[in-house]
Amino acid sequence: MRFIDPPNPLGRYQEGQAMTPHKEPRDTEPPLSPEDRALQDAIDASIQRRFTPPSSDRFNPVPSEATTTTTAPSSPFPFRRVITYALLAAACLGLAGTVYFALQSASPQGPVVRFDPIHPALAYRETVDQGFVPAWVCETDQQFIEAFQTKLGVGLLARSDPDQGIELLGIGIGAVTSNTTVTVLARVDGQPVTLFADRTEQVSPDEAQPHPDADDIYLHRRDLPAVGLTLIEASPLPQPRLLDRFERVESPPTTQPAD
């Protein structure tokens, strides 16, 4: 294998031969006739209509203020949903509890459930309107005494007396003069009568006075200073029939049942 040397451009000078620059023959175009010039212009115009050069903005785009949008970061969606559902659940539970207690207290044939103090005359009227039903029927004297002992710290006892037309029905619940009031439901000569017992400091003087919204109800008061209790009898009868039947009991009996 051999390599072919490229031609040496200086060879002709080395051989003493003159070297003249090579010039390509220039073609000369004959001038166009007016008809041909008009045809050429028409072709150029057609080409320009069919092809539009791209704008320089295409190769160097600048964001337009009108088309610029900003997207705020999304919040943690699951967390918000959990919080919303928790609040809704709490609201539903609170509403359900309110409705339940409202239905219990508004039952026409059920015991009164009351959470706020109320005037004794109004408490009597409310109890009668709702059927005059006790929340707890005492089967023994001891149960009766413990109802007072538990809430007031003092045991009191009273018994039914059919010969005097007195029938003790049971114990009511709910605030009257305070949240510690013990209510006794009874019938005297067939009429509904209630007795409210509470600590004396919880009973204001006007709570033994007639109420303008229940002026047909008589209120009778008895204070027990030795034990710090006050008894209020609410009745349609003008004379008290229960007040003097309540006595303090030091040791509750366990064998004698209530009549």
ChimeraX attribute file (.defattr): number of C-alpha atoms within 10 A of each C-alpha:
attribute: neighborCount
match mode: 1-to-1
recipient: residues
	/A:1	3
	/A:2	4
	/A:3	5
	/A:4	6
	/A:5	6
	/A:6	6
	/A:7	7
	/A:8	9
	/A:9	9
	/A:10	11
	/A:11	10
	/A:12	11
	/A:13	11
	/A:14	10
	/A:15	8
	/A:16	9
	/A:17	10
	/A:18	8
	/A:19	10
	/A:20	6
	/A:21	5
	/A:22	6
	/A:23	6
	/A:24	6
	/A:25	6
	/A:26	6
	/A:27	6
	/A:28	6
	/A:29	6
	/A:30	6
	/A:31	8
	/A:32	10
	/A:33	9
	/A:34	9
	/A:35	8
	/A:36	11
	/A:37	12
	/A:38	11
	/A:39	11
	/A:40	13
	/A:41	11
	/A:42	11
	/A:43	11
	/A:44	10
	/A:45	10
	/A:46	11
	/A:47	11
	/A:48	10
	/A:49	8
	/A:50	7
	/A:51	8
	/A:52	8
	/A:53	6
	/A:54	8
	/A:55	8
	/A:56	8
	/A:57	8
	/A:58	8
	/A:59	8
	/A:60	8
	/A:61	8
	/A:62	8
	/A:63	8
	/A:64	7
	/A:65	7
	/A:66	6
	/A:67	6
	/A:68	7
	/A:69	7
	/A:70	5
	/A:71	5
	/A:72	6
	/A:73	6
	/A:74	6
	/A:75	8
	/A:76	8
	/A:77	8
	/A:78	9
	/A:79	10
	/A:80	11
	/A:81	11
	/A:82	11
	/A:83	11
	/A:84	11
	/A:85	12
	/A:86	12
	/A:87	12
	/A:88	12
	/A:89	12
	/A:90	11
	/A:91	12
	/A:92	12
	/A:93	12
	/A:94	12
	/A:95	11
	/A:96	12
	/A:97	12
	/A:98	12
	/A:99	12
	/A:100	12
	/A:101	13
	/A:102	13
	/A:103	13
	/A:104	16
	/A:105	19
	/A:106	16
	/A:107	15
	/A:108	16
	/A:109	15
	/A:110	17
	/A:111	23
	/A:112	26
	/A:113	19
	/A:114	17
	/A:115	12
	/A:116	11
	/A:117	15
	/A:118	16
	/A:119	18
	/A:120	26
	/A:121	28
	/A:122	19
	/A:123	23
	/A:124	26
	/A:125	18
	/A:126	15
	/A:127	25
	/A:128	19
	/A:129	14
	/A:130	16
	/A:131	14
	/A:132	24
	/A:133	20
	/A:134	21
	/A:135	19
	/A:136	17
	/A:137	15
	/A:138	19
	/A:139	13
	/A:140	15
	/A:141	20
	/A:142	21
	/A:143	19
	/A:144	24
	/A:145	22
	/A:146	18
	/A:147	21
	/A:148	22
	/A:149	16
	/A:150	12
	/A:151	16
	/A:152	19
	/A:153	13
	/A:154	18
	/A:155	22
	/A:156	22
	/A:157	19
	/A:158	19
	/A:159	16
	/A:160	18
	/A:161	13
	/A:162	12
	/A:163	7
	/A:164	10
	/A:165	13
	/A:166	19
	/A:167	20
	/A:168	23
	/A:169	20
	/A:170	17
	/A:171	22
	/A:172	24
	/A:173	19
	/A:174	22
	/A:175	22
	/A:176	27
	/A:177	25
	/A:178	19
	/A:179	16
	/A:180	19
	/A:181	24
	/A:182	25
	/A:183	27
	/A:184	24
	/A:185	24
	/A:186	24
	/A:187	18
	/A:188	21
	/A:189	14
	/A:190	10
	/A:191	12
	/A:192	20
	/A:193	28
	/A:194	29
	/A:195	26
	/A:196	23
	/A:197	27
	/A:198	24
	/A:199	23
	/A:200	17
	/A:201	11
	/A:202	15
	/A:203	19
	/A:204	10
	/A:205	9
	/A:206	9
	/A:207	17
	/A:208	20
	/A:209	17
	/A:210	19
	/A:211	17
	/A:212	10
	/A:213	10
	/A:214	15
	/A:215	13
	/A:216	14
	/A:217	23
	/A:218	21
	/A:219	24
	/A:220	20
	/A:221	18
	/A:222	15
	/A:223	16
	/A:224	13
	/A:225	10
	/A:226	7
	/A:227	14
	/A:228	13
	/A:229	19
	/A:230	18
	/A:231	25
	/A:232	26
	/A:233	26
	/A:234	27
	/A:235	26
	/A:236	16
	/A:237	16
	/A:238	12
	/A:239	11
	/A:240	18
	/A:241	18
	/A:242	25
	/A:243	17
	/A:244	10
	/A:245	12
	/A:246	14
	/A:247	12
	/A:248	16
	/A:249	15
	/A:250	10
	/A:251	9
	/A:252	18
	/A:253	13
	/A:254	10
	/A:255	9
	/A:256	11
	/A:257	14
	/A:258	16
	/A:259	12
